[in-house]
Amino acid sequence: MASVTIQAVKKNFGQTAVLHGVDIDIPDGSFTVLVGPSGCGKSTLLRMIAGLEHISDGEIRIGDKRVNDMPPKQRDIAMVFQNYALYPHMTVRENMAFSLELAKQSKADIESKVARAAEILALGALLDRYPRQLSGGQRQRVAMGRAIVRDPQVFLFDEPLSNLDAKLRVAMRSEIKELHLRLKTTSVYVTHDQIEAMTMGDKIVVMRDGRIEQTGSPLDLYDQPANQFVAGFIGSPAMNFLPGKLTREAGAAHVELSDGTRLAAPSLSGGAHGQSVILGTRPEHLSLVDSGGIPAKVVVMEPTGMDTFVACRHVGVELAAVFRERHDFAPGSTIHLLPDLQRAHLFDASTGQRLAA
């Protein structure tokens, strides 16, 4: 195992800058997730760690080795791709053994390592099958087995579950996390799915437009987002955002929404009197009240059994509320929602930064 250190790393494709000086410390044995929208640079960064993309500037270290100019085969990493990348003419056993054969390892060692990986991933009954005879989940397990047999210092995962159906993705998330807990190998995982990021990562790195917006544990990012982008990206359903103006009078702080609705400002929030702000509140942190709060017109109700999801609208702004209780609101009716001020946030309307006290 080894740590991965990324220092001031930049990537340019011609005159186009894709990464703008990225700094990340990935601890030895951790499971770190790079998450962000398509085109944010996360897969490019992963490929640079693997040695598949040239580094324009900065430094990447795996353990104590600077790997900027080191070829992929010398970096002691194993990569699991989105499209499995299995050899169709080879059996599962042959696919898993191929890299070891190239490394001129003994037949006994190869058989031992393939058998161990097959046991870990429950592939023993499939070793003589070809990729075309496997389901998508089985193919992905073979791709992981091919990585495991190499016993690398670092596992790299490039959106490995994006080709699977929803139910299988949930199952494979658990398998990959369980595999990490068992092997304790440093893992770097790229995804655009924030649910994958939240459920799998010890550490999450949120990226946008080639820059890091915030780094932290899943619950740190959920509870204390650094800015409006992170607040809106992490969490499903997404955080609600209501534009307003902050007032501070006689020691009390309020947010006045566009229709004149006044709400007490979130606890421990900063900001100056008269400042344009965005009030952020998560759907599950809204409670139903008889009057006051935020008047919202019901648009759609979606009962899920466990929760009731209500899509609303307040003066043209979309709102989502999630209740554990079952409700039956008529579309077009008005309900009143009160945010939990201990969990709500204020953001600067111009910069998007969270206004902390």
C-alpha beads as a LAMMPS data file, in Angstrom:
LAMMPS data file: protein, C-alpha beads

357 atoms
356 bonds

1 atom types
1 bond types

-500.0 500.0 xlo xhi
-500.0 500.0 ylo yhi
-500.0 500.0 zlo zhi

Masses

1 110.0

Atoms # bond

1 1 1 0.000 0.000 0.000
2 1 1 1.020 3.607 -0.502
3 1 1 -0.253 7.142 -0.176
4 1 1 -0.827 9.304 -3.264
5 1 1 0.231 12.949 -3.197
6 1 1 -0.927 15.385 -5.894
7 1 1 0.770 18.788 -5.745
8 1 1 -0.132 21.789 -7.918
9 1 1 -0.966 19.496 -10.832
10 1 1 -2.014 21.140 -14.080
11 1 1 -3.134 19.686 -17.386
12 1 1 -3.376 21.478 -20.703
13 1 1 -4.619 20.134 -24.003
14 1 1 -2.973 22.591 -26.372
15 1 1 -4.071 26.055 -25.246
16 1 1 -6.987 24.672 -23.227
17 1 1 -6.409 24.323 -19.477
18 1 1 -8.271 21.325 -18.030
19 1 1 -6.769 21.192 -14.519
20 1 1 -5.731 24.397 -12.764
21 1 1 -3.281 23.443 -10.029
22 1 1 -4.869 20.585 -8.074
23 1 1 -3.637 19.606 -4.583
24 1 1 -4.847 16.367 -2.961
25 1 1 -3.350 14.181 -0.223
26 1 1 -4.689 10.609 -0.409
27 1 1 -3.731 8.715 2.773
28 1 1 -2.358 5.188 2.691
29 1 1 -5.209 2.662 2.834
30 1 1 -7.974 5.205 2.287
31 1 1 -10.888 5.121 -0.165
32 1 1 -10.947 8.533 -1.843
33 1 1 -13.675 9.508 -4.309
34 1 1 -13.261 12.180 -6.994
35 1 1 -16.743 13.433 -7.820
36 1 1 -18.107 16.181 -10.024
37 1 1 -20.126 16.869 -13.174
38 1 1 -19.022 15.641 -16.585
39 1 1 -16.041 17.584 -17.894
40 1 1 -14.735 18.679 -14.477
41 1 1 -11.377 16.891 -14.976
42 1 1 -11.761 13.984 -12.549
43 1 1 -11.128 11.190 -15.090
44 1 1 -8.221 13.138 -16.569
45 1 1 -6.688 13.387 -13.095
46 1 1 -7.137 9.648 -12.530
47 1 1 -5.464 8.893 -15.863
48 1 1 -2.563 11.138 -14.847
49 1 1 -2.123 9.126 -11.632
50 1 1 -2.120 5.984 -13.780
51 1 1 0.397 7.421 -16.229
52 1 1 -2.019 7.369 -19.166
53 1 1 -1.960 11.173 -19.481
54 1 1 1.062 13.475 -19.415
55 1 1 1.335 15.962 -16.517
56 1 1 1.685 19.537 -17.792
57 1 1 2.931 20.911 -14.459
58 1 1 3.128 19.931 -10.803
59 1 1 4.007 16.618 -9.192
60 1 1 2.391 13.260 -8.437
61 1 1 3.945 10.914 -5.899
62 1 1 2.951 7.326 -5.127
63 1 1 4.463 6.495 -1.769
64 1 1 7.883 8.147 -1.766
65 1 1 8.348 7.927 -5.559
66 1 1 7.858 10.832 -7.941
67 1 1 6.005 9.249 -10.874
68 1 1 5.635 12.148 -13.322
69 1 1 7.821 10.495 -15.945
70 1 1 7.397 6.892 -14.850
71 1 1 5.602 4.553 -17.308
72 1 1 2.310 3.015 -16.109
73 1 1 3.711 -0.504 -15.679
74 1 1 6.285 0.753 -13.160
75 1 1 3.820 2.655 -10.958
76 1 1 2.469 -0.447 -9.186
77 1 1 -1.162 0.523 -9.761
78 1 1 -4.147 -1.404 -11.114
79 1 1 -7.019 0.260 -12.938
80 1 1 -10.636 -0.848 -13.301
81 1 1 -12.343 0.735 -16.298
82 1 1 -15.938 1.662 -17.076
83 1 1 -16.145 -0.759 -20.023
84 1 1 -14.486 -3.723 -18.190
85 1 1 -11.753 -4.000 -20.914
86 1 1 -11.767 -7.814 -20.871
87 1 1 -10.215 -9.896 -23.642
88 1 1 -13.202 -11.575 -25.353
89 1 1 -11.199 -14.580 -26.603
90 1 1 -9.886 -15.441 -23.118
91 1 1 -11.684 -17.213 -20.296
92 1 1 -12.163 -15.570 -16.913
93 1 1 -9.150 -17.488 -15.620
94 1 1 -7.001 -16.392 -18.582
95 1 1 -8.115 -12.757 -18.279
96 1 1 -7.139 -12.683 -14.615
97 1 1 -3.819 -14.447 -15.187
98 1 1 -2.697 -12.489 -18.254
99 1 1 -0.823 -9.637 -16.522
100 1 1 0.966 -12.139 -14.275
101 1 1 2.059 -14.172 -17.286
102 1 1 3.443 -11.023 -18.898
103 1 1 5.390 -10.413 -15.686
104 1 1 6.913 -13.926 -16.060
105 1 1 5.596 -15.154 -12.729
106 1 1 5.664 -18.867 -12.001
107 1 1 2.681 -21.035 -12.885
108 1 1 2.181 -21.943 -9.218
109 1 1 2.123 -18.260 -8.164
110 1 1 -0.313 -17.403 -10.942
111 1 1 -2.673 -20.229 -10.010
112 1 1 -2.512 -19.252 -6.328
113 1 1 -3.246 -15.552 -6.977
114 1 1 -6.074 -16.272 -9.420
115 1 1 -7.638 -18.733 -6.974
116 1 1 -7.415 -16.173 -4.142
117 1 1 -9.022 -13.429 -6.229
118 1 1 -11.717 -15.826 -7.450
119 1 1 -12.531 -16.751 -3.850
120 1 1 -12.734 -13.104 -2.730
121 1 1 -15.063 -12.209 -5.619
122 1 1 -17.087 -15.449 -5.753
123 1 1 -15.875 -16.199 -9.288
124 1 1 -14.807 -19.816 -8.734
125 1 1 -17.683 -21.276 -10.754
126 1 1 -17.072 -18.878 -13.652
127 1 1 -13.347 -19.350 -14.284
128 1 1 -13.822 -21.334 -17.510
129 1 1 -16.433 -19.036 -19.014
130 1 1 -15.824 -16.311 -21.612
131 1 1 -16.848 -12.659 -21.091
132 1 1 -19.792 -13.022 -23.506
133 1 1 -21.241 -15.664 -21.171
134 1 1 -21.254 -13.321 -18.164
135 1 1 -23.644 -10.661 -16.896
136 1 1 -22.507 -7.057 -16.533
137 1 1 -21.939 -7.464 -12.797
138 1 1 -19.921 -10.646 -13.325
139 1 1 -17.759 -8.940 -15.944
140 1 1 -17.078 -6.092 -13.540
141 1 1 -16.047 -8.578 -10.846
142 1 1 -13.651 -10.204 -13.333
143 1 1 -12.178 -6.761 -14.074
144 1 1 -11.668 -6.251 -10.325
145 1 1 -10.184 -9.742 -10.027
146 1 1 -7.676 -8.916 -12.739
147 1 1 -6.653 -5.907 -10.630
148 1 1 -6.502 -7.854 -7.357
149 1 1 -4.120 -10.538 -8.642
150 1 1 -1.486 -7.886 -9.268
151 1 1 -1.508 -6.920 -5.555
152 1 1 -0.913 -3.247 -6.416
153 1 1 -0.122 -0.365 -4.083
154 1 1 -3.081 1.630 -5.463
155 1 1 -6.413 0.704 -7.057
156 1 1 -7.850 3.214 -9.571
157 1 1 -11.553 2.978 -10.472
158 1 1 -12.838 4.978 -13.465
159 1 1 -16.666 5.059 -13.183
160 1 1 -16.776 1.250 -12.989
161 1 1 -20.533 0.994 -12.317
162 1 1 -21.956 3.394 -14.887
163 1 1 -22.840 0.601 -17.359
164 1 1 -24.864 -1.376 -14.802
165 1 1 -28.577 -1.155 -14.040
166 1 1 -29.718 0.633 -10.884
167 1 1 -30.260 -2.449 -8.693
168 1 1 -26.927 -3.989 -9.675
169 1 1 -25.111 -0.697 -9.059
170 1 1 -26.309 -0.710 -5.445
171 1 1 -25.097 -4.300 -4.978
172 1 1 -21.723 -3.593 -6.621
173 1 1 -21.194 -0.499 -4.462
174 1 1 -21.349 -2.734 -1.418
175 1 1 -19.041 -5.308 -3.030
176 1 1 -16.374 -2.740 -3.879
177 1 1 -16.531 -1.185 -0.409
178 1 1 -16.349 -4.627 1.227
179 1 1 -13.407 -5.484 -1.019
180 1 1 -11.608 -2.331 0.118
181 1 1 -12.232 -3.096 3.785
182 1 1 -10.831 -6.590 3.247
183 1 1 -7.737 -5.683 1.207
184 1 1 -7.104 -2.218 2.734
185 1 1 -5.399 -1.095 -0.478
186 1 1 -5.346 2.643 -1.228
187 1 1 -8.203 3.284 -3.648
188 1 1 -9.076 6.276 -5.836
189 1 1 -12.567 6.147 -7.320
190 1 1 -14.012 8.472 -9.979
191 1 1 -17.751 8.987 -10.375
192 1 1 -20.282 11.649 -11.328
193 1 1 -22.853 9.990 -9.037
194 1 1 -22.881 11.726 -5.666
195 1 1 -24.789 8.823 -4.064
196 1 1 -21.850 6.540 -4.942
197 1 1 -19.487 9.140 -3.520
198 1 1 -21.426 9.510 -0.259
199 1 1 -21.859 5.790 0.373
200 1 1 -18.388 4.589 -0.635
201 1 1 -15.776 7.203 0.174
202 1 1 -13.826 7.849 3.377
203 1 1 -12.844 11.106 1.744
204 1 1 -14.606 12.982 -1.058
205 1 1 -13.007 15.503 -3.406
206 1 1 -15.625 17.645 -5.168
207 1 1 -14.368 19.048 -8.471
208 1 1 -15.718 21.620 -10.914
209 1 1 -14.095 23.068 -14.050
210 1 1 -10.675 21.632 -13.219
211 1 1 -10.576 22.940 -9.655
212 1 1 -11.297 21.481 -6.235
213 1 1 -14.354 23.009 -4.594
214 1 1 -14.119 21.128 -1.289
215 1 1 -12.493 18.077 0.280
216 1 1 -13.752 16.222 3.329
217 1 1 -15.670 13.284 4.741
218 1 1 -19.130 12.584 3.245
219 1 1 -20.994 14.006 6.251
220 1 1 -18.706 17.055 6.490
221 1 1 -19.590 17.969 2.929
222 1 1 -23.270 17.277 3.511
223 1 1 -23.528 19.248 6.755
224 1 1 -21.004 22.034 6.095
225 1 1 -20.761 22.711 2.341
226 1 1 -18.181 25.349 1.494
227 1 1 -20.306 26.931 -1.210
228 1 1 -23.582 26.743 -3.086
229 1 1 -22.179 24.404 -5.752
230 1 1 -21.149 21.747 -3.226
231 1 1 -24.430 22.193 -1.328
232 1 1 -26.416 21.601 -4.514
233 1 1 -24.263 18.746 -5.809
234 1 1 -24.036 16.665 -2.632
235 1 1 -27.360 15.268 -1.448
236 1 1 -30.392 13.751 -3.156
237 1 1 -32.897 15.328 -3.486
238 1 1 -30.773 18.441 -3.878
239 1 1 -30.734 21.343 -1.448
240 1 1 -33.364 24.059 -1.969
241 1 1 -32.141 27.593 -2.720
242 1 1 -34.261 30.697 -2.090
243 1 1 -32.964 34.185 -3.003
244 1 1 -33.470 36.950 -0.460
245 1 1 -31.950 39.839 1.446
246 1 1 -30.354 39.694 4.880
247 1 1 -31.455 42.207 7.515
248 1 1 -29.834 42.766 10.899
249 1 1 -31.794 44.903 13.339
250 1 1 -31.704 45.128 17.135
251 1 1 -29.497 42.063 17.379
252 1 1 -31.827 39.888 15.309
253 1 1 -31.065 38.593 11.814
254 1 1 -33.743 37.776 9.229
255 1 1 -33.911 36.761 5.600
256 1 1 -36.548 38.523 3.525
257 1 1 -37.596 36.522 0.464
258 1 1 -38.657 38.073 -2.835
259 1 1 -42.377 38.063 -1.889
260 1 1 -41.748 39.750 1.463
261 1 1 -41.781 36.536 3.523
262 1 1 -39.521 37.025 6.562
263 1 1 -37.674 34.128 8.168
264 1 1 -35.181 34.089 11.009
265 1 1 -31.658 33.709 9.615
266 1 1 -29.957 30.311 10.056
267 1 1 -28.063 29.857 13.296
268 1 1 -24.344 30.751 13.202
269 1 1 -24.623 32.411 9.788
270 1 1 -22.661 35.491 8.818
271 1 1 -23.367 38.256 6.321
272 1 1 -23.952 42.011 6.461
273 1 1 -27.180 43.991 6.726
274 1 1 -28.739 44.489 3.301
275 1 1 -26.612 41.795 1.648
276 1 1 -28.163 39.710 -1.141
277 1 1 -28.124 36.105 -0.011
278 1 1 -29.320 32.620 -0.913
279 1 1 -31.079 30.637 1.801
280 1 1 -30.229 26.946 1.505
281 1 1 -32.275 24.229 3.193
282 1 1 -32.384 20.501 2.531
283 1 1 -35.751 18.891 1.675
284 1 1 -35.722 16.688 4.777
285 1 1 -35.059 19.723 6.993
286 1 1 -38.395 21.372 6.147
287 1 1 -41.295 20.846 8.526
288 1 1 -44.976 21.402 7.901
289 1 1 -46.641 24.254 9.848
290 1 1 -50.195 25.585 9.895
291 1 1 -49.200 29.159 9.091
292 1 1 -46.128 31.332 8.619
293 1 1 -42.932 29.834 7.240
294 1 1 -42.609 29.633 3.458
295 1 1 -45.917 29.466 1.564
296 1 1 -45.489 26.936 -1.265
297 1 1 -47.899 25.696 -3.926
298 1 1 -47.931 21.904 -4.335
299 1 1 -47.001 20.786 -7.850
300 1 1 -46.463 17.022 -7.601
301 1 1 -46.577 14.435 -4.824
302 1 1 -44.467 11.272 -4.973
303 1 1 -45.167 8.771 -2.177
304 1 1 -42.345 6.213 -1.959
305 1 1 -43.725 4.176 0.935
306 1 1 -40.963 5.127 3.336
307 1 1 -41.164 8.881 2.582
308 1 1 -43.459 11.383 0.928
309 1 1 -41.695 13.611 -1.609
310 1 1 -43.492 16.873 -2.421
311 1 1 -42.439 19.131 -5.296
312 1 1 -43.572 22.698 -4.637
313 1 1 -43.124 26.185 -6.018
314 1 1 -42.597 29.459 -4.138
315 1 1 -42.845 32.583 -6.307
316 1 1 -41.400 30.750 -9.312
317 1 1 -38.669 29.012 -7.302
318 1 1 -38.765 25.205 -7.237
319 1 1 -38.828 23.629 -3.778
320 1 1 -38.652 20.007 -2.653
321 1 1 -39.803 18.696 0.703
322 1 1 -39.453 15.188 2.125
323 1 1 -41.653 14.010 5.005
324 1 1 -41.436 10.727 6.874
325 1 1 -45.192 10.929 7.470
326 1 1 -47.731 10.176 4.758
327 1 1 -49.624 13.160 3.358
328 1 1 -52.157 13.651 0.607
329 1 1 -51.915 17.246 -0.596
330 1 1 -53.948 18.247 -3.631
331 1 1 -51.893 19.681 -6.508
332 1 1 -52.384 23.440 -6.552
333 1 1 -52.986 23.676 -2.805
334 1 1 -50.753 25.812 -0.597
335 1 1 -48.713 24.399 2.277
336 1 1 -46.441 26.217 4.724
337 1 1 -42.864 25.007 5.234
338 1 1 -40.498 25.982 8.039
339 1 1 -36.742 25.326 7.658
340 1 1 -34.676 23.922 10.514
341 1 1 -32.509 26.937 11.349
342 1 1 -29.859 24.741 13.005
343 1 1 -29.247 23.007 9.663
344 1 1 -29.976 25.727 7.095
345 1 1 -27.264 27.821 5.432
346 1 1 -26.771 31.270 3.946
347 1 1 -24.729 31.776 0.794
348 1 1 -23.471 35.000 -0.749
349 1 1 -25.650 35.609 -3.806
350 1 1 -22.727 36.895 -5.894
351 1 1 -19.920 34.474 -4.994
352 1 1 -21.877 31.412 -3.843
353 1 1 -19.652 31.090 -0.744
354 1 1 -21.275 29.986 2.497
355 1 1 -21.629 32.830 4.982
356 1 1 -20.407 31.356 8.256
357 1 1 -20.348 33.374 11.461

Bonds

1 1 1 2
2 1 2 3
3 1 3 4
4 1 4 5
5 1 5 6
6 1 6 7
7 1 7 8
8 1 8 9
9 1 9 10
10 1 10 11
11 1 11 12
12 1 12 13
13 1 13 14
14 1 14 15
15 1 15 16
16 1 16 17
17 1 17 18
18 1 18 19
19 1 19 20
20 1 20 21
21 1 21 22
22 1 22 23
23 1 23 24
24 1 24 25
25 1 25 26
26 1 26 27
27 1 27 28
28 1 28 29
29 1 29 30
30 1 30 31
31 1 31 32
32 1 32 33
33 1 33 34
34 1 34 35
35 1 35 36
36 1 36 37
37 1 37 38
38 1 38 39
39 1 39 40
40 1 40 41
41 1 41 42
42 1 42 43
43 1 43 44
44 1 44 45
45 1 45 46
46 1 46 47
47 1 47 48
48 1 48 49
49 1 49 50
50 1 50 51
51 1 51 52
52 1 52 53
53 1 53 54
54 1 54 55
55 1 55 56
56 1 56 57
57 1 57 58
58 1 58 59
59 1 59 60
60 1 60 61
61 1 61 62
62 1 62 63
63 1 63 64
64 1 64 65
65 1 65 66
66 1 66 67
67 1 67 68
68 1 68 69
69 1 69 70
70 1 70 71
71 1 71 72
72 1 72 73
73 1 73 74
74 1 74 75
75 1 75 76
76 1 76 77
77 1 77 78
78 1 78 79
79 1 79 80
80 1 80 81
81 1 81 82
82 1 82 83
83 1 83 84
84 1 84 85
85 1 85 86
86 1 86 87
87 1 87 88
88 1 88 89
89 1 89 90
90 1 90 91
91 1 91 92
92 1 92 93
93 1 93 94
94 1 94 95
95 1 95 96
96 1 96 97
97 1 97 98
98 1 98 99
99 1 99 100
100 1 100 101
101 1 101 102
102 1 102 103
103 1 103 104
104 1 104 105
105 1 105 106
106 1 106 107
107 1 107 108
108 1 108 109
109 1 109 110
110 1 110 111
111 1 111 112
112 1 112 113
113 1 113 114
114 1 114 115
115 1 115 116
116 1 116 117
117 1 117 118
118 1 118 119
119 1 119 120
120 1 120 121
121 1 121 122
122 1 122 123
123 1 123 124
124 1 124 125
125 1 125 126
126 1 126 127
127 1 127 128
128 1 128 129
129 1 129 130
130 1 130 131
131 1 131 132
132 1 132 133
133 1 133 134
134 1 134 135
135 1 135 136
136 1 136 137
137 1 137 138
138 1 138 139
139 1 139 140
140 1 140 141
141 1 141 142
142 1 142 143
143 1 143 144
144 1 144 145
145 1 145 146
146 1 146 147
147 1 147 148
148 1 148 149
149 1 149 150
150 1 150 151
151 1 151 152
152 1 152 153
153 1 153 154
154 1 154 155
155 1 155 156
156 1 156 157
157 1 157 158
158 1 158 159
159 1 159 160
160 1 160 161
161 1 161 162
162 1 162 163
163 1 163 164
164 1 164 165
165 1 165 166
166 1 166 167
167 1 167 168
168 1 168 169
169 1 169 170
170 1 170 171
171 1 171 172
172 1 172 173
173 1 173 174
174 1 174 175
175 1 175 176
176 1 176 177
177 1 177 178
178 1 178 179
179 1 179 180
180 1 180 181
181 1 181 182
182 1 182 183
183 1 183 184
184 1 184 185
185 1 185 186
186 1 186 187
187 1 187 188
188 1 188 189
189 1 189 190
190 1 190 191
191 1 191 192
192 1 192 193
193 1 193 194
194 1 194 195
195 1 195 196
196 1 196 197
197 1 197 198
198 1 198 199
199 1 199 200
200 1 200 201
201 1 201 202
202 1 202 203
203 1 203 204
204 1 204 205
205 1 205 206
206 1 206 207
207 1 207 208
208 1 208 209
209 1 209 210
210 1 210 211
211 1 211 212
212 1 212 213
213 1 213 214
214 1 214 215
215 1 215 216
216 1 216 217
217 1 217 218
218 1 218 219
219 1 219 220
220 1 220 221
221 1 221 222
222 1 222 223
223 1 223 224
224 1 224 225
225 1 225 226
226 1 226 227
227 1 227 228
228 1 228 229
229 1 229 230
230 1 230 231
231 1 231 232
232 1 232 233
233 1 233 234
234 1 234 235
235 1 235 236
236 1 236 237
237 1 237 238
238 1 238 239
239 1 239 240
240 1 240 241
241 1 241 242
242 1 242 243
243 1 243 244
244 1 244 245
245 1 245 246
246 1 246 247
247 1 247 248
248 1 248 249
249 1 249 250
250 1 250 251
251 1 251 252
252 1 252 253
253 1 253 254
254 1 254 255
255 1 255 256
256 1 256 257
257 1 257 258
258 1 258 259
259 1 259 260
260 1 260 261
261 1 261 262
262 1 262 263
263 1 263 264
264 1 264 265
265 1 265 266
266 1 266 267
267 1 267 268
268 1 268 269
269 1 269 270
270 1 270 271
271 1 271 272
272 1 272 273
273 1 273 274
274 1 274 275
275 1 275 276
276 1 276 277
277 1 277 278
278 1 278 279
279 1 279 280
280 1 280 281
281 1 281 282
282 1 282 283
283 1 283 284
284 1 284 285
285 1 285 286
286 1 286 287
287 1 287 288
288 1 288 289
289 1 289 290
290 1 290 291
291 1 291 292
292 1 292 293
293 1 293 294
294 1 294 295
295 1 295 296
296 1 296 297
297 1 297 298
298 1 298 299
299 1 299 300
300 1 300 301
301 1 301 302
302 1 302 303
303 1 303 304
304 1 304 305
305 1 305 306
306 1 306 307
307 1 307 308
308 1 308 309
309 1 309 310
310 1 310 311
311 1 311 312
312 1 312 313
313 1 313 314
314 1 314 315
315 1 315 316
316 1 316 317
317 1 317 318
318 1 318 319
319 1 319 320
320 1 320 321
321 1 321 322
322 1 322 323
323 1 323 324
324 1 324 325
325 1 325 326
326 1 326 327
327 1 327 328
328 1 328 329
329 1 329 330
330 1 330 331
331 1 331 332
332 1 332 333
333 1 333 334
334 1 334 335
335 1 335 336
336 1 336 337
337 1 337 338
338 1 338 339
339 1 339 340
340 1 340 341
341 1 341 342
342 1 342 343
343 1 343 344
344 1 344 345
345 1 345 346
346 1 346 347
347 1 347 348
348 1 348 349
349 1 349 350
350 1 350 351
351 1 351 352
352 1 352 353
353 1 353 354
354 1 354 355
355 1 355 356
356 1 356 357
